[in-house]
Amino acid sequence: MVKKIYCYVDENGQDTQGRVFVVSVVITGENRDELLTLCEQLEKISGKKKDRWGSTKHGRRMRYISHIFADDRFEGLLRYQIFKDTKDYDSSTVTAIVSAVKWDKPIGRFTTLVYVDGLSKTKRQEYGARLRHLGLPLRRIRGVARDETNALTRLADSIAGFVRDAIDGKSEEIRQLFKKAKQDNILVEVPS
C-alpha cells in the first residue's frame, strides 16, 4: 500500500531582499484530519482565529504557538529550512520541501501531496517538475489562494513567521520558546 504524505508549505523573508528566507513545511500523514481539527481548536482558544502570523497581535501569536509546541502530536512534523544570501525563492522552496520530506520519510512506498501558499498555476507545473527531478514521488501539487487556506496552511505560515522572528531576535520570549521547541524535537531545522 502506498502511504500519503501531506506537505503544507509557506515562507517568510522575501522582504529582506535575500538576507534571510525561511521555508516551513508541516508534514502529516494519516493523522491529517486530526491535526487539522486540533489546529482549528487552538486558533479559537488562543484568539488567533484564522489570521496570518504577521497580522496577529503578539499575545495571541504566543498563546497559539505555545499550544502547538506543547502538543506532542506535532513532534517532528513542523520542519523548516533557512536560506541566506539568495533571492532564488523558488529553488529554495523546492529544496526545503524535498529536504523536509526526506528528513524522516516513511518506510516503503509513499507519495506526496504538496500545498504551497500563494503558488500560481504557472509555477505549479515548474515546481512539480523540479520536485520529481529531485526524486520526490509527487501525486499532486497545488497552490493555495488566501481565501482557501486551511488550519494546516495557516500553521505553516505561523511556523515561518515564528522562525523568522526568532532569527531576527524579536523578543527574548520568542528566542527562548524557539530554543525549547527545537530541543523538544517539535520544531526541526532540516539540513539541505
Summary of the structure (lengths in Angstrom):
residues: 192
radius of gyration: 15.5
end to end distance: 28.8
largest distance: 46.4
contacts: 613
relative contact order: 0.23
helix: 51%
strand: 23%
